[in-house]
């Protein structure tokens, strides 16, 4: 699942790999997928992209945007983006394939569910995309303790759990059910703990944890649960994930637990993250 650390890594790799390359051919819908969502009209992708040169790639929250002239390509959720060299075979299954004049290519394949697409800049009316662009990144200076304090103090959020506060409604773009596990572990906050029950120290700790964990994940090229543009796993070793459940907590040695909660799984140490 693309979350902020992976989006930043992919954008950097795309800029180093395909910037200034000219698009020769675009293929959409090669492999039907029930949960592949297309931004814009797939029938118009070739019209928008053929002959255009890649300008740059940018990450917004958990989205990766590639600009080519007046056109924008967008990728998010559980999309696997790959770069293919001139003589490398293309994947058998994909939802979006962009081939360049030098015979290299990038492909986008939806795993569980995901969005891919192309549209003219400024024409996409999508709340998820708009919010990701408008709100400050957790790694920016604008995302400071004062901003976070206003966010977490909103009266209508006090009955939410820590997980719901962090991972729903795009309150903090780029945080999903994956990265929040280690953020909460470092802050020593249980995923089910209600916001109204946070102490002042827990609020400060959560803010610092968001900044610190995101920096470390991004510096290491994303999480070891996800892959980059070349199919390599990220260098950040997750502490609370399906890879560590049932193993000793790195802080106290207690066994890491897993529960189903709010439509997904949570991983935590009951000793370090008391409810």
URRA-V69075 format. One record per pair of residues at least 12 apart in sequence whose ideal C-beta (glycine too) atoms are under 8 Angstrom apart, sorted by the first residue. I is the first residue (numbers start at 1). J is the second residue. D is the distance in Angstrom with one decimal. If there is no record, write none. Layout:
BEGIN
{{I:J:D} {I:J:D}}
END
This chain:
BEGIN
{{1:62:7.7} {1:77:6.6} {1:78:5.2} {1:176:5.8} {1:177:7.6} {1:178:5.5} {1:226:6.9} {2:62:5.0} {2:63:7.4} {2:64:6.7} {2:75:7.2} {2:76:5.9} {2:77:6.5} {2:78:7.4} {2:79:6.4} {2:226:7.4} {3:62:4.8} {3:174:5.7} {3:175:6.7} {3:176:4.5} {3:178:5.5} {3:179:4.9} {3:223:8.0} {4:59:7.0} {4:61:6.2} {4:62:6.1} {4:137:7.1} {4:138:6.8} {4:139:7.5} {4:173:7.3} {4:174:2.7} {4:175:7.0} {4:179:6.9} {4:214:6.1} {4:217:7.8} {4:218:7.2} {5:174:7.9} {5:179:6.7} {5:214:6.5} {5:217:3.7} {5:218:4.6} {5:220:8.0} {5:221:7.8} {5:222:4.6} {5:223:6.4} {5:234:7.1} {5:236:6.9} {6:62:7.7} {6:222:4.2} {6:223:7.1} {6:226:5.0} {6:228:7.4} {6:234:7.0} {7:59:3.7} {7:60:7.4} {7:61:7.0} {7:62:5.5} {7:63:6.2} {7:64:5.2} {7:174:6.7} {8:59:4.7} {8:139:7.9} {8:218:5.0} {9:218:7.0} {9:221:4.9} {9:222:4.7} {9:228:5.5} {9:229:7.9} {9:234:7.0} {10:57:7.3} {10:59:7.2} {10:64:5.0} {10:75:8.0} {10:81:5.7} {10:228:6.5} {10:229:5.6} {11:57:4.3} {11:58:5.7} {11:59:4.3} {11:64:5.7} {11:65:7.9} {12:57:8.0} {13:83:7.4} {13:228:6.1} {13:229:4.1} {13:230:7.3} {14:54:8.0} {14:57:3.7} {14:64:7.3} {14:66:6.2} {14:81:7.8} {14:83:7.8} {14:106:7.5} {14:229:6.5} {15:56:5.8} {15:57:5.2} {17:83:5.2} {17:229:6.7} {18:54:5.1} {18:57:7.9} {18:66:7.9} {18:83:7.1} {18:100:6.9} {18:104:7.4} {18:106:6.3} {19:54:5.5} {19:55:7.4} {19:56:6.2} {19:57:7.7} {20:53:5.8} {20:54:6.3} {21:53:6.8} {21:54:5.3} {21:100:4.3} {21:101:7.1} {21:102:6.3} {21:104:7.0} {22:51:6.7} {22:52:7.1} {22:53:4.8} {22:54:7.9} {22:100:6.3} {22:101:4.7} {23:49:5.0} {23:50:6.1} {23:51:6.5} {23:52:5.2} {23:53:7.5} {23:54:7.4} {23:68:6.4} {23:98:5.9} {23:99:7.4} {23:100:6.1} {23:101:7.7} {24:50:7.6} {24:99:5.3} {24:100:5.8} {24:101:4.7} {25:46:7.7} {25:50:7.3} {25:98:7.8} {25:99:4.4} {26:45:5.0} {26:46:4.7} {26:49:5.0} {26:50:6.6} {26:96:7.8} {26:97:7.1} {26:98:5.6} {26:99:7.5} {26:118:7.9} {27:94:7.7} {27:96:7.4} {27:97:4.2} {27:99:7.7} {28:42:4.1} {28:43:8.0} {28:45:5.3} {28:95:7.0} {28:96:5.7} {28:97:7.9} {29:42:5.7} {29:95:6.6} {30:93:7.5} {30:94:5.4} {30:95:6.8} {30:97:6.5} {31:92:7.9} {31:93:4.2} {31:94:6.0} {31:95:6.3} {31:109:7.6} {33:95:5.8} {33:110:5.0} {35:110:6.7} {35:112:6.7} {35:113:3.7} {35:114:7.4} {36:95:4.7} {36:110:4.2} {36:113:7.5} {36:114:6.4} {36:115:7.8} {36:116:6.7} {37:113:7.6} {37:114:7.2} {37:115:4.5} {37:116:7.7} {37:117:7.8} {38:95:7.9} {38:115:7.4} {38:116:6.4} {38:117:4.8} {39:74:5.2} {39:115:6.0} {39:116:7.1} {39:117:2.7} {39:118:7.0} {39:119:5.8} {39:124:5.8} {39:126:6.8} {39:129:7.8} {40:117:4.9} {40:118:5.4} {40:119:3.7} {40:123:7.6} {40:124:6.9} {42:117:7.5} {44:118:7.6} {45:96:7.8} {45:117:7.7} {45:118:4.5} {48:70:8.0} {48:71:4.3} {48:118:5.3} {48:119:7.4} {48:120:6.7} {49:68:6.0} {49:71:5.6} {49:73:7.5} {49:98:7.0} {49:118:6.1} {52:68:4.0} {52:69:4.4} {52:71:6.0} {53:68:6.5} {53:69:7.1} {54:66:6.4} {54:67:7.6} {54:68:5.2} {55:67:4.3} {55:68:6.1} {55:69:7.1} {59:174:8.0} {60:129:7.5} {60:132:4.1} {60:133:5.0} {60:173:6.8} {61:131:7.7} {61:132:3.5} {61:135:7.6} {61:137:7.5} {61:170:7.0} {61:173:2.8} {61:174:4.1} {62:76:5.8} {62:77:7.4} {62:132:7.2} {62:173:6.9} {62:174:5.1} {62:176:6.1} {63:75:6.9} {63:76:4.4} {63:128:7.7} {63:129:6.4} {63:132:5.3} {64:76:7.1} {64:81:6.8} {67:121:7.2} {70:120:5.5} {70:121:5.7} {71:118:5.8} {71:119:7.3} {71:120:6.2} {71:121:7.2} {72:118:6.8} {72:119:5.9} {72:120:7.3} {72:121:5.1} {72:124:7.4} {73:96:7.9} {73:98:7.4} {73:116:7.9} {73:117:7.1} {73:118:5.0} {74:115:6.9} {74:116:7.2} {74:117:5.4} {74:118:7.4} {74:119:7.6} {74:124:7.4} {74:129:6.8} {75:96:8.0} {75:108:5.6} {75:114:7.4} {75:115:7.1} {75:116:5.5} {76:114:6.4} {76:115:4.9} {76:128:7.6} {77:110:7.9} {77:113:5.8} {77:114:3.8} {77:115:5.6} {78:110:6.5} {78:111:4.5} {78:112:4.5} {78:113:5.5} {78:114:4.5} {79:108:5.3} {79:109:7.1} {79:110:5.6} {79:111:7.4} {79:114:3.9} {79:115:7.1} {79:116:5.9} {80:108:7.2} {80:109:4.7} {80:110:7.7} {80:111:5.9} {80:227:6.9} {81:106:6.5} {81:107:7.4} {81:108:5.6} {81:229:5.8} {82:106:6.7} {82:107:5.1} {82:108:8.0} {82:109:7.4} {82:229:6.4} {82:230:7.4} {82:231:6.4} {83:104:7.1} {83:105:7.6} {83:106:5.5} {83:229:4.9} {83:230:6.2} {84:104:6.2} {84:105:4.5} {84:106:7.0} {84:107:6.5} {85:104:5.6} {86:102:6.5} {86:103:4.3} {86:104:5.5} {87:103:7.9} {90:105:6.3} {90:107:6.2} {91:107:5.4} {91:109:5.9} {93:109:5.9} {94:107:4.5} {94:108:6.4} {94:109:4.6} {95:108:5.8} {95:109:6.3} {95:110:5.3} {95:116:5.5} {96:108:4.0} {96:116:4.5} {96:117:7.7} {106:229:7.8} {127:170:7.9} {128:170:6.4} {131:170:4.4} {131:173:6.3} {132:170:6.6} {132:173:4.4} {132:174:7.6} {135:170:7.1} {135:171:8.0} {135:172:7.5} {135:173:5.2} {137:173:7.0} {137:174:6.8} {138:172:5.8} {138:174:6.4} {138:175:7.2} {138:210:5.2} {138:211:6.5} {138:214:5.1} {139:211:7.4} {139:214:5.6} {139:215:6.6} {139:218:6.8} {143:172:7.9} {143:210:7.9} {143:211:7.6} {145:204:7.3} {145:207:5.5} {148:203:7.9} {148:206:8.0} {148:207:4.5} {148:210:7.5} {149:203:7.1} {149:207:7.8} {151:171:6.4} {151:172:7.7} {152:165:6.9} {152:195:6.3} {152:198:7.5} {152:203:6.0} {152:206:7.6} {157:171:8.0} {157:195:5.6} {158:194:7.2} {158:195:5.2} {158:196:3.9} {159:194:6.3} {159:195:7.4} {159:196:6.5} {160:194:7.0} {160:195:5.3} {161:191:6.6} {161:192:5.0} {161:193:6.5} {161:194:6.0} {161:195:7.5} {161:261:7.9} {161:262:7.3} {162:180:8.0} {162:184:5.8} {162:189:5.2} {162:190:6.8} {162:191:5.5} {162:192:7.2} {162:193:5.1} {162:194:7.9} {162:195:6.9} {162:198:7.9} {162:206:7.6} {163:177:7.5} {163:180:6.2} {163:184:7.5} {163:191:4.3} {163:192:7.1} {163:261:6.6} {163:262:5.8} {163:266:6.3} {164:262:6.1} {165:195:5.3} {166:180:4.6} {166:183:7.0} {166:184:7.6} {167:180:5.3} {167:262:8.0} {168:262:8.0} {172:210:7.0} {174:214:7.6} {175:210:7.5} {177:264:4.5} {177:265:7.5} {178:223:6.5} {178:225:6.3} {178:226:7.7} {178:238:8.0} {178:241:7.4} {179:213:6.9} {179:214:7.2} {179:217:6.5} {179:223:7.2} {181:238:7.1} {181:239:7.8} {181:240:3.9} {181:241:6.1} {181:266:6.9} {181:267:5.0} {181:268:7.4} {182:213:5.4} {182:217:7.8} {182:238:6.0} {182:239:5.2} {182:240:5.5} {182:241:7.8} {183:206:7.4} {183:209:5.0} {183:210:5.6} {183:213:4.9} {183:214:7.9} {184:206:7.6} {184:209:7.5} {184:240:7.6} {184:268:7.1} {184:273:6.6} {185:239:5.7} {185:240:4.8} {185:268:6.7} {185:269:6.7} {185:272:6.8} {185:273:6.5} {186:205:7.9} {186:209:4.2} {186:212:6.7} {186:213:5.7} {187:202:6.7} {187:205:4.4} {187:206:4.3} {187:208:7.5} {187:209:3.9} {188:202:7.5} {188:205:6.5} {188:272:5.5} {188:273:5.8} {189:202:5.6} {189:205:7.3} {189:206:5.9} {189:273:6.1} {190:268:6.1} {190:270:8.0} {190:273:4.3} {190:274:6.4} {190:275:4.3} {191:261:6.5} {191:266:4.2} {191:268:5.8} {191:273:7.5} {192:261:6.5} {192:266:7.4} {192:275:5.7} {193:273:8.0} {193:275:5.9} {216:236:6.2} {217:234:7.4} {217:236:4.5} {220:234:6.3} {220:235:3.7} {220:236:4.1} {221:234:4.9} {221:235:4.9} {221:236:7.4} {222:234:3.1} {222:235:7.6} {222:236:6.4} {223:236:5.0} {223:238:5.4} {223:241:7.7} {224:236:6.3} {224:237:5.4} {224:238:5.9} {224:243:6.9} {225:238:5.9} {225:241:5.8} {225:242:7.6} {225:243:6.9} {240:256:6.4} {240:267:4.0} {240:268:6.2} {240:269:7.5} {241:267:5.8} {242:258:7.5} {242:265:7.3} {242:267:7.4} {244:256:5.2} {244:267:6.9} {245:257:7.1} {245:258:4.4} {245:267:5.7} {246:258:7.9} {249:269:4.0} {249:271:6.7} {249:272:6.1} {251:269:6.9} {251:272:5.3} {252:269:6.6} {252:271:4.9} {252:272:5.6} {254:269:5.2} {254:270:6.5} {254:271:3.9} {254:272:7.1} {256:268:7.2} {256:269:5.8} {257:269:7.3} {257:270:5.9}}
END
